[in-house]
């Protein structure tokens, strides 16, 4: 964090979770901060199903496992 309070999220991490430039919401989560992109709350219809628009991140079982394990620490 710099003196102005700005945080830099490394490009590799941004790419991994699909975080792109734009508005984000930051919330306190215990002693951590949670940074989430702000998306429209509009649902999209695809193949007859309503879906939440994606962040363009690739979600694999390994990725979900890593996120779950990181949350346990």
Secondary structure, DSSP 8 states (H G I E B T S, - for coil): --TT------HHHHHHHT--SS-EEEEEETTEEEEEE-----EEEETTEEEE---S----HHHHHHHHHHHH-
